[in-house]
Amino acid sequence: MNRVHSLVGTPGKVVVCWSLVLLLCLHDSQVDGFPLAASRRVGTQSRYTMTTKQPLAAHLAAVSSNIPSKMKFTQTQLASSTGEENNSSVDGDGGNEGISFKTLGKYVVALVVQMGLITGVLKGLDELVSRTTTVPFAVNVVLFYALALKSRVFNPLSNRRPLPKTKEIEGQAERKMPTWTPPGFVFPIVWLLLIGPLRAVTSSMVYRTTGSYADKAILSLMLHLSIGDVWNTINNVERRYGTSVVFVSFVWSSAAFAAYQYSQVLPLAGKLLSLKLIWLSVAASLIVRTWQLNPNPKTGKKYPLLPRVGDDADTKIIWFSKKSSDD
């Protein structure tokens, strides 16, 4: 018995319990306030009262045949009701179509392409440097600083950046922002004078320790940069505010992973790189609140967490388009 009990386990118990509840609901359920077991309410013996020998299927068929006609839905009404319910469930976050796996696929392709190109460049630098003298620390700081600021050149999606004054890409209407949003000039200061140098210095420290540009720790930071570039396309170019909430969690998680990888090589480098998580936490909170403040103007509901087929945004691989919209 103990062996059987261990095989069934908690999932089996849950299934059994819910099955019993379902049977009870089928037996005592009501439709528009009229109990299916109507004979019990009027105190008469019904010809469809379930007995111990009557199968459940026969009981349900008898119940169905005795439901008052006004309680039955026509096929058209049922289809209409079901359609409205399905639209409500799909449209609950501001969309009216299914998930766009094509768009998600483009995000993945862009991420893979960017990581592949950056990895190739770093491995090429390893081959080049192995035949020369040691690269000075200051030169590596400049190199990694440039990578931190311009990693998007390896991304095939449009990666235009918002203007500091409006926090929007040129030509786009301003979105509603939380009252606690930092002034526009704060963003370039943080990225150019704080986070950029942190990435550059800590990466140079890791290179000095490992002697490799394509070290897995440095590649983990490149992964973070690549995810950040895809997120920028989603949030600032396509303005998919719901999907932006999902991807900003990837940005934060990849930053934490990079800091951990750096700490495995050099604890001080990991601690310094982890400081940017403070700003990323503020930015993530800002993104979530912005999503809440800017519903879809067509539906009045929040934008969906995943891109939908037929939405207004259009994800383009601009490298293969005739006219590039990137700057």
C-alpha positions as CSV (number, residue, x, y, z in Angstrom):
1,M,0.0,0.0,0.0
2,N,2.8,2.4,0.8
3,R,4.4,1.7,-2.6
4,V,1.1,2.5,-4.4
5,H,0.7,5.7,-2.3
6,S,4.2,6.8,-3.2
7,L,3.5,6.3,-6.9
8,V,0.3,8.2,-6.8
9,G,1.7,11.1,-4.8
10,T,0.3,14.6,-4.5
11,P,-0.6,15.1,-8.2
12,G,-2.8,12.0,-8.0
13,K,-4.6,13.2,-4.9
14,V,-5.3,16.5,-6.5
15,V,-6.8,14.8,-9.6
16,V,-9.0,12.6,-7.5
17,C,-10.2,15.5,-5.3
18,W,-11.0,17.7,-8.3
19,S,-12.8,14.8,-10.0
20,L,-15.0,14.4,-7.0
21,V,-15.7,18.1,-6.9
22,L,-16.6,18.1,-10.6
23,L,-19.0,15.2,-10.1
24,L,-20.7,17.1,-7.3
25,C,-21.0,20.2,-9.4
26,L,-22.5,18.2,-12.3
27,H,-25.1,16.7,-9.9
28,D,-26.1,19.9,-8.1
29,S,-25.3,22.7,-10.7
30,Q,-27.8,25.4,-11.6
31,V,-28.5,27.2,-14.8
32,D,-29.9,30.8,-14.5
33,G,-31.1,29.9,-11.0
34,F,-33.0,26.8,-12.0
35,P,-31.5,23.6,-10.4
36,L,-31.1,20.7,-12.7
37,A,-32.5,18.4,-10.1
38,A,-35.8,20.3,-10.4
39,S,-37.9,17.4,-9.1
40,R,-36.3,17.8,-5.7
41,R,-37.4,21.5,-5.5
42,V,-41.0,20.8,-6.4
43,G,-41.2,17.8,-4.2
44,T,-42.1,15.3,-6.9
45,Q,-40.5,12.2,-8.0
46,S,-38.7,12.7,-11.3
47,R,-38.2,10.1,-14.0
48,Y,-34.6,11.2,-14.4
49,T,-33.6,11.1,-10.7
50,M,-30.3,9.4,-10.5
51,T,-30.2,6.0,-8.8
52,T,-27.3,3.8,-7.8
53,K,-27.8,1.7,-10.9
54,Q,-28.3,4.5,-13.4
55,P,-25.1,5.5,-15.4
56,L,-23.9,9.0,-15.1
57,A,-24.1,9.6,-18.8
58,A,-27.7,8.5,-18.9
59,H,-28.5,10.7,-15.9
60,L,-26.9,13.7,-17.6
61,A,-28.9,13.0,-20.9
62,A,-32.1,12.8,-18.9
63,V,-31.3,16.0,-17.1
64,S,-30.6,17.8,-20.4
65,S,-33.9,16.6,-21.9
66,N,-35.8,18.1,-19.0
67,I,-34.2,21.6,-19.0
68,P,-36.8,24.2,-19.7
69,S,-36.6,25.5,-23.3
70,K,-36.0,29.1,-22.3
71,M,-32.8,27.9,-20.6
72,K,-31.3,26.4,-23.8
73,F,-29.0,28.3,-26.0
74,T,-29.3,28.2,-29.7
75,Q,-26.2,27.3,-31.7
76,T,-25.8,30.9,-32.9
77,Q,-26.1,32.3,-29.3
78,L,-23.6,29.8,-28.0
79,A,-21.1,30.6,-30.8
80,S,-21.6,34.3,-30.2
81,S,-21.2,33.9,-26.4
82,T,-18.1,31.7,-26.9
83,G,-16.6,34.2,-29.4
84,E,-17.1,37.1,-27.0
85,E,-15.5,35.2,-24.2
86,N,-12.5,34.1,-26.3
87,N,-12.0,37.7,-27.6
88,S,-12.2,38.9,-24.0
89,S,-9.6,36.4,-22.9
90,V,-7.3,37.2,-25.8
91,D,-8.0,40.9,-25.8
92,G,-7.6,41.2,-22.0
93,D,-4.2,42.8,-22.4
94,G,-5.0,45.1,-25.4
95,G,-4.7,42.8,-28.4
96,N,-7.2,40.9,-30.5
97,E,-5.1,38.4,-32.3
98,G,-2.8,35.5,-31.4
99,I,0.8,35.7,-30.3
100,S,3.1,36.7,-33.2
101,F,5.8,34.0,-33.1
102,K,7.2,35.6,-36.3
103,T,8.1,38.7,-34.3
104,L,9.5,36.7,-31.4
105,G,11.6,34.8,-33.9
106,K,13.0,38.0,-35.3
107,Y,14.0,39.0,-31.8
108,V,15.8,35.7,-31.3
109,V,17.5,36.0,-34.7
110,A,18.7,39.5,-33.9
111,L,20.1,38.3,-30.6
112,V,21.9,35.4,-32.1
113,V,23.3,37.4,-35.0
114,Q,24.6,40.1,-32.6
115,M,26.2,37.7,-30.2
116,G,27.7,35.7,-33.1
117,L,29.3,38.9,-34.6
118,I,30.6,40.2,-31.3
119,T,32.0,36.8,-30.3
120,G,33.7,36.6,-33.7
121,V,35.3,40.1,-33.3
122,L,36.5,39.2,-29.7
123,K,38.0,35.9,-30.9
124,G,39.7,37.7,-33.8
125,L,41.2,40.2,-31.3
126,D,42.5,37.2,-29.3
127,E,44.2,35.8,-32.4
128,L,45.7,39.2,-33.3
129,V,46.9,40.0,-29.8
130,S,48.5,36.6,-29.3
131,R,51.0,37.5,-32.0
132,T,51.8,40.9,-30.5
133,T,52.7,42.4,-27.2
134,T,50.4,42.8,-24.2
135,V,47.6,45.4,-24.7
136,P,47.8,48.3,-22.3
137,F,45.0,48.6,-19.7
138,A,43.9,52.0,-20.9
139,V,43.5,50.8,-24.5
140,N,41.2,48.0,-23.3
141,V,39.2,50.5,-21.3
142,V,38.6,52.5,-24.5
143,L,37.8,49.3,-26.5
144,F,35.2,48.1,-24.0
145,Y,33.8,51.5,-23.5
146,A,33.1,51.7,-27.2
147,L,31.5,48.3,-27.2
148,A,29.3,49.2,-24.3
149,L,28.0,52.4,-26.0
150,K,27.8,51.1,-29.6
151,S,27.0,47.4,-29.3
152,R,23.9,48.1,-31.3
153,V,25.9,48.3,-34.6
154,F,26.0,44.5,-34.5
155,N,22.2,44.3,-34.1
156,P,20.2,44.0,-37.4
157,L,17.1,45.6,-35.9
158,S,16.4,49.3,-35.8
159,N,18.0,50.6,-32.6
160,R,17.4,54.4,-32.7
161,R,17.8,56.0,-29.3
162,P,15.4,58.4,-27.7
163,L,16.2,62.1,-27.4
164,P,17.3,63.2,-23.9
165,K,14.9,66.1,-23.9
166,T,11.7,64.2,-24.8
167,K,12.8,60.7,-23.9
168,E,11.3,59.7,-27.3
169,I,12.6,58.9,-30.7
170,E,12.4,61.9,-33.0
171,G,9.0,62.2,-34.6
172,Q,7.1,60.1,-32.0
173,A,4.5,61.4,-29.7
174,E,5.4,61.6,-26.0
175,R,4.1,58.8,-23.8
176,K,2.8,59.4,-20.3
177,M,5.5,59.0,-17.7
178,P,5.4,58.5,-13.9
179,T,5.7,61.7,-11.9
180,W,8.9,60.4,-10.3
181,T,10.7,59.9,-13.7
182,P,14.2,61.4,-13.5
183,P,14.8,64.5,-15.7
184,G,15.9,63.8,-19.3
185,F,19.5,64.9,-18.7
186,V,20.0,62.2,-16.0
187,F,19.8,59.3,-18.4
188,P,22.9,60.2,-20.6
189,I,24.9,61.1,-17.5
190,V,24.1,57.7,-15.9
191,W,24.9,55.7,-19.1
192,L,27.9,57.7,-20.4
193,L,29.6,58.7,-17.1
194,L,28.7,55.8,-14.7
195,I,27.5,52.6,-16.3
196,G,29.7,52.8,-19.4
197,P,32.9,53.4,-17.5
198,L,32.0,50.6,-15.0
199,R,31.6,48.1,-17.8
200,A,34.8,49.2,-19.5
201,V,37.0,49.2,-16.4
202,T,35.6,45.9,-15.0
203,S,36.0,44.2,-18.4
204,S,39.5,45.4,-18.7
205,M,40.2,44.0,-15.2
206,V,38.8,40.6,-16.3
207,Y,40.9,40.7,-19.5
208,R,44.0,41.5,-17.5
209,T,43.3,38.4,-15.3
210,T,42.3,35.9,-18.0
211,G,44.2,37.2,-21.0
212,S,41.3,36.6,-23.3
213,Y,38.7,38.9,-24.9
214,A,36.4,36.0,-25.6
215,D,36.4,34.8,-22.0
216,K,33.0,33.5,-20.9
217,A,32.7,36.3,-18.3
218,I,33.2,39.0,-20.9
219,L,30.8,37.2,-23.3
220,S,28.2,37.2,-20.6
221,L,28.4,41.0,-20.5
222,M,28.1,41.0,-24.3
223,L,25.0,38.9,-24.0
224,H,23.6,41.5,-21.6
225,L,24.3,44.3,-24.1
226,S,22.7,42.3,-26.9
227,I,19.5,41.7,-24.9
228,G,19.5,45.4,-24.0
229,D,19.7,46.3,-27.7
230,V,16.7,44.1,-28.5
231,W,14.8,45.6,-25.6
232,N,15.5,49.1,-26.9
233,T,13.9,48.2,-30.2
234,I,10.9,46.8,-28.4
235,N,10.4,49.7,-26.0
236,N,11.5,52.8,-27.9
237,V,11.2,51.9,-31.6
238,E,8.2,49.6,-31.7
239,R,6.7,50.9,-28.4
240,R,5.4,47.4,-27.4
241,Y,5.1,48.4,-23.7
242,G,3.9,45.1,-22.5
243,T,6.6,43.1,-24.2
244,S,9.1,45.7,-22.9
245,V,8.1,44.7,-19.4
246,V,9.0,41.1,-20.1
247,F,12.3,41.9,-21.8
248,V,13.4,44.3,-19.2
249,S,13.4,41.4,-16.7
250,F,15.8,39.6,-19.1
251,V,18.0,42.7,-19.2
252,W,18.1,42.8,-15.4
253,S,18.7,39.1,-15.1
254,S,21.5,39.1,-17.7
255,A,23.2,42.0,-15.9
256,A,23.1,40.0,-12.6
257,F,24.5,37.0,-14.4
258,A,27.3,39.0,-15.9
259,A,28.2,40.4,-12.5
260,Y,28.3,36.9,-11.1
261,Q,30.6,35.7,-13.9
262,Y,32.9,38.6,-13.3
263,S,33.0,37.9,-9.6
264,Q,34.2,34.3,-10.4
265,V,37.2,35.7,-12.2
266,L,37.8,38.7,-10.0
267,P,35.6,39.4,-6.9
268,L,36.2,43.2,-7.1
269,A,35.2,43.3,-10.7
270,G,32.0,41.5,-9.9
271,K,31.1,43.9,-7.1
272,L,31.8,46.9,-9.2
273,L,29.7,45.6,-12.1
274,S,26.8,44.8,-9.8
275,L,26.4,48.4,-8.9
276,K,24.5,49.0,-12.2
277,L,21.8,46.7,-10.9
278,I,20.6,49.7,-8.7
279,W,19.9,51.8,-11.8
280,L,18.5,48.9,-13.7
281,S,16.1,48.2,-10.9
282,V,14.9,51.9,-11.0
283,A,14.6,51.6,-14.8
284,A,12.6,48.4,-14.6
285,S,10.2,50.0,-12.2
286,L,9.9,52.9,-14.6
287,I,9.1,50.6,-17.5
288,V,6.4,48.7,-15.6
289,R,4.7,51.9,-14.5
290,T,4.9,53.4,-18.0
291,W,3.2,50.3,-19.3
292,Q,0.4,50.8,-16.8
293,L,0.0,54.5,-17.7
294,N,-0.1,54.0,-21.5
295,P,-3.0,51.7,-22.5
296,N,-3.7,50.8,-26.1
297,P,-5.7,53.8,-27.5
298,K,-7.8,51.5,-29.6
299,T,-9.0,49.2,-26.8
300,G,-8.3,51.2,-23.6
301,K,-6.5,48.1,-22.2
302,K,-2.9,47.5,-21.4
303,Y,-0.6,46.3,-24.2
304,P,-0.1,42.6,-24.2
305,L,3.0,41.1,-22.6
306,L,3.8,39.3,-25.9
307,P,3.6,40.7,-29.5
308,R,0.4,39.9,-31.2
309,V,-0.4,39.2,-34.9
310,G,-1.9,42.3,-36.5
311,D,-0.7,44.9,-34.0
312,D,0.5,48.3,-35.1
313,A,4.2,47.7,-34.5
314,D,6.3,46.2,-37.3
315,T,9.6,44.4,-36.5
316,K,12.0,44.8,-39.4
317,I,15.5,43.5,-40.0
318,I,16.8,46.8,-41.4
319,W,20.0,45.3,-42.7
320,F,18.0,43.7,-45.5
321,S,15.6,46.7,-46.1
322,K,16.2,49.2,-48.9
323,K,16.0,52.1,-46.5
324,S,17.6,51.9,-43.1
325,S,15.9,53.8,-40.3
326,D,18.8,53.5,-38.0
327,D,21.1,56.4,-37.2
